[in-house]
């Protein structure tokens, strides 16, 4: 601790979910007379929902400020010294200080700390190819990114959009652009959209996207982005085709933003994210914590580290960090990899391992797929639902679930997420006492139908 100060100083790098949750929780536990909090954010906004950006772009959310959970003024009112448009450019763990640059004035200065929180998030992957940085090519990760995309959409005469990548962001942005009246083509490296699903389930998403009028181009690698004389994007080129484009959205995923941490010699995992212990303290560094999209977390099903950038995790990380910094005790045990999304009214959900995940970690498993309905078949508006379930051979331990269906399908994945966290077998799941009434479910909930089928298959393989 720096003895020249009478109180400790917490420095937070990153003003979104993990960083400001940590700052806010630490402030709840320690007042300004005990703990000074300085937070640096290079953007214009704090504590916002990045997950809501596609719905803002598509018009479902009409006002950008609806995505902001807590404004900079609200943080400052709680005695958090929040410095917007200020980018940390260097970490000095030995000297317990960070160097930051004011992006408006260009001035740089060092700030010392007693405790440091690194919540630098993730950055959209930009392919290393000609034209990737051209005007009209957008990644969508922050509110600033979303505003820049909207500015392009409003200032562009043409109505042709190409989305590169078909993960969560790619699929959601494709739908948003359709809603804005664009002609949308999605170029995807994989055999089907939503690589977080197995291809047989991804095919259901493919069909739904084409039903919306989206052109899906699978098994295609983008090789370059062409620009016009004005420097703006005009086309996306693959190995054998060219797709005209007035705007391009990159939806090929994100990488942990850990360049600062790497330069400072902090430990990174196989996916480039910071490695922490269960208290979210950076391994080997007593006074540094990290959380959110820049860290790797333990997958409770496979036992390996994974990078899963989700706001749910980031907020939990921040709460854990803030509790520990504030003198309490909390841990983050890990994740099972639960996520949910939609294309129009098609709900897409998954948790646990896909087939290729299970193969990669050497697990032997059985896989079953069932068709059911969201409600009792005779009840009005019952809609079809497909559930795929993986169970470990011999033990019957649940390994993963994927669900694709209409209204009422997506959040059923939470049943499986709880079962995975508890380490349940599919046999045990068949006895779960789930709520039933015809408007909500068949007598046998679709997840339990899949569990029964998986349990029978496990018994048959023993």
N, C-alpha and C positions, 0 to 999 in steps of 0.2 A: 504493500500500500504506500502511496505517495504521502509522506508525513508532512509535506508543506500545506496540505489541505486538511480541514477539520472534519470533512465528510467524504465518504467514498463517491467515486464517479463511475457511473455505468455509461458506456458508449455503445450505441446501437447503430449498426450499418444496415440500412434498409427499412423503409417506412410502411411496408404493407403488413400482411397478416401476422407472420411470425414475429417480426421485429417489434411492431407496435403492441401486439398482445403481450410480449415479454415486458416491454416498457410499462404498459398499463398495470399488469399484474404486480410487477416489482413496486410500482408506486402505491398500489393498494396496501402493500405490506410494509413499506418504509416511506415515511414522509420526507419532504424536501430538506428538512434539517439533518436527516441521516444519509440520504442518498440523492446525489445530483444525477440527472439523466439527460444525456445529450444524444439526439438521434439525427442521423444524416440520411437524406433521401434525394437521389439525383433527379427524380421526376417532379411533377407538379402536384401529385395527389398522395394521400395516405389511406391506409385501412379500407381498401376497396375490393370489390368482388371481380377478380379477373375472369372467373367462370361465367359471369353475366355479360361479358362483352359481346359474344355473338348475338345475344337476345336484344342488346341495345342496337347493334348494327342492323339487325333484322326488323327493328321497330316494335318488338314485344315490350321492351322497356323504353319509354319515351324520353326520359330525362337522364342524362349521364349521372347526375348527382344522386339518383336513386341507388346507384351501385356503391356509393361511399358510405361506409358504416360509421366512420368517425372522421371529422374534418381536422385539418391542422390546428385550427383555432381551438377545437375541443381538447386536443392533446395538450396544447400550450396552457390552457386553463387549468390543467392538472399538474402544472409545474414540470412539464417535459420540454426541454429546450430542443424543439424540432427545427431543423435547418433544411428547407427545401432547396431544390436545384443546387445541391452540394454533393459532389461525388468524392468518395474516398478513393484515393489513388495508390496508397501504400499502407501496409501493416508492418509494424515493428514490434513483434511479440516480446523480444528481449528488453526493449525499452518501454514497453507497455504504452504505446502511443500509436495514433493513426494520423496520416496526412490526408487532408481534404482540400478540394478545389471548388471555389465558388464558380459555378458555370456561367453566371452572368458577368462577373467582374474579372474572372480568371485568377483571382488571388488564391494563394495556397497557404495553409498553416497546419501546424501539428497540434493535436489534442491528446493529452495523456488520459489514461484510464486505469481504474483498479479492476474493473470487470468489463469484458467485451462480449457483445452478441453480434454474430455474423448472420445476417438474414438477407443475403444478396439475391436470393431467388434463382430463377433460371432465365435463359435467353432463347428465343426461337432459333432453330437451326436454319442457317442460310447456306444453301448449297454453294460449293466452291466452283463456280462456273461463270462464264461471261454473262453479264446483264443482271446478275442476282441483286445488285444494289441500285438498279435503275429506278427512276421515278415511276411510281405506279405499282411497285412491288412491295408488299407489306407482310411483315410478321405481326401477329396479334398476341401480345403478352401483357401489356400494361394499358392503362386508360389513355396514356399519351399515344400508344400505338392505335388504339381504337379510334381516337379522335382524328389521327392522321389518315386512317382508312376512310372514315366518313367524309373528310374533306376531299379526298380523291374521288369518291363516289359521286359527291355533289358537283364536282368540277369537271367530270368526264362526260363527254357527249356520247361515246360509244357505250353499248350495253352488253359487252362480251367479257365474261370473267372466267379465269382459270384458277382453280384451287389445286395446289401441288401438295399431295398427301391426303390420306383418308382416315386419319385417326380421329380422336374426339373433336379437336379444333377444326380439322378439315371438313368433317361431316357437318358440324354445326354451322360453320361459316358458309358452306355450300347452300344450306337451307336458308340462311339469312340473306344471301345474295339473290336467291330465287324470289324471296319475299319482296325484295327491292326492285324486282322486274328485270333482273339480269338473265342472260343466257349463260348457263353455268356448265363448265366441263371440269371434272375432277380427274386428275392424272395421278395414278397410284402405283407404287412399285410392287405392292403385294398382289396376290391372286384374287383377293377380295378386300373390300373396305373393312375398317375396324380390326386392325391386326391384334388388338387385345382380346379378340374372340378367335376361336378356331374357324378355319375357312368355311366349314359347313354352316356355321351360324352367321358368319359374315355375308354369306350369299343372301340371307334373308334381308339384311340391311341394303345390299346391292339392289335387290328388287324394289325395295321401298324408295330408294333414291331415284331410280329410273321412273318410278310411278309419279314422282314429284316433277319430272321433266329434267332432271339432272343427267347429263351424259357421263357415264362412268367409263374410264379407260384404265383397265387393270394391266398388271405385268408390264408397265411402261416406265422407263427411266428418263427423266428430264436431263437433256445434255447442255442446253443453253437457253437463254432468254434474249430474244431479239428486241432491239430498240429502233425507233424511228429517228429522223434527223433532229427532232426536238429533244432527244435523249430519253423519251418516255417509252415504256414497254409497248410492244406491238404484237408479240407472239411468243409462245412457249414451244420449244422444239424437243421432241423425243428422238429415239434412235431412228424412227422411220416415218414420223408424222410432224406436222406443224399445226398448232392451234392458235388462231388469232385471239388476241387478248387486249382489252383496254385497261384491265386491272388484274393483278395477280396476287393471290393470298397464299402465303406459305403455311401449310399445316402439316409439316413433316416432323413435328415434335420439338422438344426443347432439351437443352443441356444445362446442367448445374452451372451457375455463374460463380465459378471458384478461381478465377485467374488471380485475384488478390491473395487468396489463401494459399494457392500453389506457390506463388512467388515468395510467400513468407515461410514456406516449408511446413505448412500444416498438413496433416495426413488426409489423403484422398483415397476413395475406394475405386473399384474396377469400373464404375460408371462415371467417375469424375466428381462425385459428390464428397463433401466432408464426412469424415467418420467421427461419430460421437459415442459416448457410453449411454446408458439408459437414462441418465439425468440430463441428456443433451449437451453435456460438456465435451468439447473437442478432445479427443484422446491424446493424452500426454500433456495437456495444458490446463492447469488448475483454474485459471482466471478467464478462460474463453469458452463461450457456449455458441451453439449454432443450431438453426432450425429452419423449416420451410423447404422450398424447392431446391436449395443448394446442398442438402444433406442426403445421405443414403440411410435407409432404415432397414431394420430386420424384418424379413418375411417370415411370419410365424409358421407358415405351412412348409416352405422349402428349407428354412433355416439359413438362408443366404441373404446377403445385403442386396437391396434393390433401390432404384431411384424412381419414386412415384410422386410426381408433382401435383398435389391436390390441396386445395384450401382447407379442407377438413383437417388434414394432418398438420398443416402450417399453424393453424390456430391452437391445436393441442400442444404442438411443440412450444409455442410462445407461452402458453399457460404454465407448462412444466418449467421452462427456463426462468420465467418471472418469479415463480414460487421459490426456486432454488436460489436465485440471486437475492431475493427478498428475505432470505433466512429460513425458509421453510424446506420441505422435502417433497419431491414428486419425481415420478419416472414415466417414461414413454416406452411401453413394452415392445411395440412393433405393430405391424399391419398384416392384413390378409389380402389386401389388394382389391378392395371393393370400389366399383365405379358404376355410374349410371348416366345415360345420355338419351337423346331421342332424335329421330328424324320425322318431322311432322308429327303424326300421332303414334308412330312406332317407337316403343320404349326398348332400350338396349341396356342390359345390365350384366355385370360379371363380378365374380369374387374368387379368390384362390388361384389355382394353377390351370393353365391351358394344357392341352396334350403335349405340346412341344416343351413347355416348362417342366412337366413331370418327367419326360424323357431326358431332358438335360441334367436333372439332378439325380437320375438313376432310379426313379420310382417305377415300380410295376403297378399297373392300374387297370381298372375296367371303366369303360365309358358307355353311358346310355343316353338316349334322347327320347323324349316323350312329347306328345301333342295333347294339349288340354284346353280349357277355357278359363277366362278370368272370373266367371260367375257360374252358378248352376246353369246347365245348358238350356233349360226352359225359361230362364229369367231374361227379360228384355235386355238387349245390348250386350249379351255375353260375347266375348271376342276371343279369337284363337291365341294360343300362347305355346311357344316351344321352349322346353327346358332341357338343357344338357348337363349331365352330372358326371363327375369323375370320382372314383373311390379307389383306395389302395387295395391291391389284390391281397388276399389272405386276411389282413387286419380289418378291412372294411372302412378304414378311416376316410372321412370326407376329404377330398383334395380340391375340388373346385366346382363352381356352378356358373352356367351362362343362361341368360333368359332373354328372349326376344318375343315381344307381343304388343298388344294394344293396351288401352287403359287398364291400369291395375297390375301390369306385369312387372315393371321396373323395380318398384320398392319391395317386391317379394324376395329380391336377392338378399335383403337384410336378414331373413331367416337363416339363409346359408352362411352369411357373414358371422352371425352369432354362433352357429354350430361349428364353423371352422375355428373360431377363437377358443371355443370350449374343447376342441379336439374330439368332437363327437364322431361316432361311426354312422354310416348310413342306416344301419339297423336301429340304432338309438333314435335317429331322426324320425323313423316311421311312427314312433310313439309320442311325438311332440303334440301337445294339447293346443292346437291353433284355433283361433276364432273362426266360427262358421255361421253363416246365414246365406241363403240363396243370392242376395244382392252382392255379396262379397266374395264368394268362393263356392266351388263344387264341394260336396261332402268330403272328398279327398282333395286337399289343396294340391295344385300342380307340383309344388316342390316335394310334397310327400309322395305323390305318385312316382316321381323320378327316384326318390330315395328307396321306395319299395322295389322298383325295378333294379336299381343298383345293388341293393342288398341281396336280391335273388341271384344276380349275376355273380356276385362275390361268393355266395355259398356254392354256386355251381362250379366255380373255378378252384375251390379249396380241395 
